[in-house]
Amino acid sequence: MTTAYRAAITSREKSKKQKKAAKSRSLPTIAQRYMELRRLRERISEVESRLYAR
């Protein structure tokens, strides 16, 4: 009787976790992030040049 009980336990499948839903907003691509970084660096350079020109 205990053998049948053990067989029933080992044959049970583990419950599978559901995959997380993808976020609705799209993430920026590497190229978009790079271009934004370049734009910000250029802006910093402009501000620094104005400060040092005084």
C-alpha positions in Angstrom: 0.0 0.0 0.0 2.8 2.4 0.8 4.4 1.6 -2.6 1.4 2.8 -4.5 1.3 6.0 -2.5 5.0 6.7 -3.3 4.4 6.1 -7.0 1.6 8.5 -7.0 3.7 11.2 -5.5 6.7 10.8 -7.8 4.5 10.8 -11.0 3.0 14.2 -10.2 4.1 17.0 -12.5 5.3 20.2 -11.0 3.2 23.2 -11.6 4.7 25.4 -14.2 5.1 29.1 -13.6 3.5 31.4 -16.1 5.8 33.6 -18.1 5.7 37.3 -17.3 3.8 39.3 -19.8 5.9 41.6 -22.0 5.9 45.2 -21.1 3.7 47.3 -23.4 6.2 50.2 -23.8 9.0 49.4 -26.2 12.5 49.7 -24.9 15.0 51.9 -26.8 17.4 50.2 -29.0 21.2 50.4 -28.5 21.4 52.8 -31.4 18.8 55.1 -30.0 20.5 55.1 -26.6 23.8 55.8 -28.2 22.4 58.8 -30.2 20.8 60.2 -27.0 24.2 59.9 -25.2 26.0 61.7 -28.0 23.4 64.4 -28.0 23.8 64.9 -24.2 27.6 64.9 -24.4 27.4 67.6 -27.2 25.1 69.7 -25.0 27.5 69.4 -22.1 30.4 70.5 -24.3 28.4 73.5 -25.4 27.6 74.5 -21.8 31.2 74.0 -20.7 32.6 76.1 -23.6 30.2 78.9 -22.7 31.3 78.8 -19.0 35.0 78.9 -19.9 34.6 81.6 -22.6 33.7 84.2 -19.9 
